Amino acid sequence: MSKFFQALLSGMFFTFILDFFLFLGIKFHYIDYYEIDLYYNILFADHQSLWVFSLFTFLIGYITLYTNMKFALISIGFLFVLSFSTLIPPIGKAVGASLLTKEDVVLQTARFSYHGNIIYDGRKKITFYDTELQKIITLDKEKIKGKI
């Protein structure tokens, strides 16, 4: 097996583990906090960026096989600490909010206009915090007029 292929596979393996724990922290401390009915697999699949995953795959693969062992351990260890830090509730909630929240949005339906923040934009529903009602509501995407 060529060294490049080994670097690619090891980079994919480590990146997948890092992403798993990143999204696990978001699921536990952001999605579950707002009581959004969402499975982990959907969260992971819908918000996984192919470009970021590929970048980290090549970067981590290069670090693990083409640099010295001490630098590789420190770099990968630091990335694991960052990824595992989302399992700490305030950090997981903050990372989830920065990735998933859209602030100051106006949504229109046939009867109402909603002003507030999109907490989670799902496949079929939007979880929305209405600042006028000061309440979290769930809206069907089919009933919303215009682009989100």
C-alpha positions in Angstrom: 0.0 0.0 0.0 1.5 3.4 -0.9 2.3 5.9 1.7 -0.1 8.4 0.1 -3.0 6.0 0.3 -2.2 5.2 4.0 -2.1 9.0 4.7 -5.5 9.4 3.0 -7.1 6.5 5.0 -5.6 7.6 8.3 -6.7 11.2 7.7 -10.2 10.0 6.9 -10.3 7.8 10.1 -9.1 10.6 12.4 -11.3 13.2 10.8 -14.4 11.0 11.1 -13.7 10.5 14.8 -13.2 14.3 15.3 -16.5 15.0 13.5 -18.3 12.4 15.4 -17.5 13.9 18.8 -18.1 17.5 17.5 -21.6 16.7 16.4 -22.3 14.5 19.4 -21.6 17.5 21.7 -23.9 19.7 19.5 -26.6 17.0 19.7 -26.4 16.7 23.4 -26.1 20.3 24.4 -27.8 22.3 21.6 -30.4 20.0 19.9 -31.5 18.3 23.0 -31.5 21.6 25.0 -34.1 23.0 22.7 -36.0 19.7 22.6 -35.7 19.4 18.8 -36.9 16.1 17.5 -33.8 15.1 15.5 -31.7 12.0 15.2 -27.9 12.3 15.4 -27.5 10.7 11.9 -29.6 13.4 10.3 -27.7 16.2 12.1 -24.4 14.7 11.0 -25.4 14.0 7.4 -27.1 17.4 6.8 -24.3 19.5 8.3 -21.2 17.7 7.2 -19.2 19.8 4.8 -17.4 17.8 2.2 -14.8 20.5 1.7 -14.0 20.8 5.4 -13.9 17.0 5.7 -11.6 16.7 2.7 -9.3 19.5 3.9 -8.9 17.9 7.4 -8.5 14.5 5.8 -5.5 15.6 3.8 -4.1 17.8 6.5 -4.3 15.1 9.2 -3.2 12.4 6.9 -0.1 14.4 6.0 0.6 15.2 9.6 0.3 11.6 10.7 2.6 10.1 8.1 4.9 12.8 6.8 5.9 14.7 9.9 7.8 13.6 13.0 5.9 11.6 15.7 6.0 14.3 18.4 4.5 17.0 16.2 1.8 14.5 15.0 0.9 13.5 18.5 0.6 17.1 19.7 -1.4 18.2 16.7 -3.8 15.3 16.7 -4.1 15.5 20.5 -5.0 19.2 20.3 -7.6 18.6 17.6 -9.1 15.8 19.8 -9.3 18.1 22.8 -11.1 20.7 20.7 -13.5 18.1 19.4 -14.2 16.6 22.8 -14.7 20.0 24.3 -18.2 20.1 22.8 -19.1 17.5 25.3 -18.9 20.3 27.9 -22.4 21.8 28.0 -21.7 25.5 27.6 -19.2 24.8 24.8 -21.4 22.4 23.0 -24.3 24.8 23.1 -22.2 27.8 21.9 -20.7 25.8 19.0 -24.2 24.5 18.1 -25.6 28.1 18.2 -22.7 29.4 16.0 -23.2 26.7 13.4 -27.0 26.4 13.4 -28.6 29.6 14.5 -29.7 32.4 12.1 -30.5 35.6 13.9 -33.0 38.4 13.0 -35.1 36.5 10.5 -38.6 37.3 9.4 -40.7 34.4 8.2 -44.1 34.8 6.5 -46.9 32.3 6.3 -50.3 32.8 4.8 -51.7 34.2 8.0 -48.8 35.3 10.2 -45.4 37.0 10.2 -42.8 35.8 12.6 -39.8 37.8 13.8 -36.9 36.1 15.6 -34.2 33.6 15.3 -34.1 30.3 13.5 -32.7 27.8 16.0 -32.6 24.8 13.6 -33.4 24.6 9.9 -34.4 21.0 9.4 -35.4 19.0 6.3 -39.2 19.6 6.7 -39.6 21.9 9.8 -38.0 25.0 11.2 -37.5 25.4 14.9 -37.9 29.1 15.5 -37.7 31.4 18.5 -40.2 34.2 18.1 -39.0 37.3 19.9 -42.5 38.9 20.0 -44.1 35.8 21.6 -40.9 34.9 23.5 -41.6 31.3 22.6 -40.1 28.5 20.6 -42.3 27.4 17.8 -42.1 24.8 15.0 -43.1 25.7 11.5 -43.6 23.6 8.4 -41.3 24.6 5.6 -44.1 24.1 3.1 -46.2 26.8 4.6 -43.5 29.5 4.7 -43.5 32.0 1.9 -40.3 33.1 0.2 -36.8 31.9 0.7 -35.3 31.2 4.1 
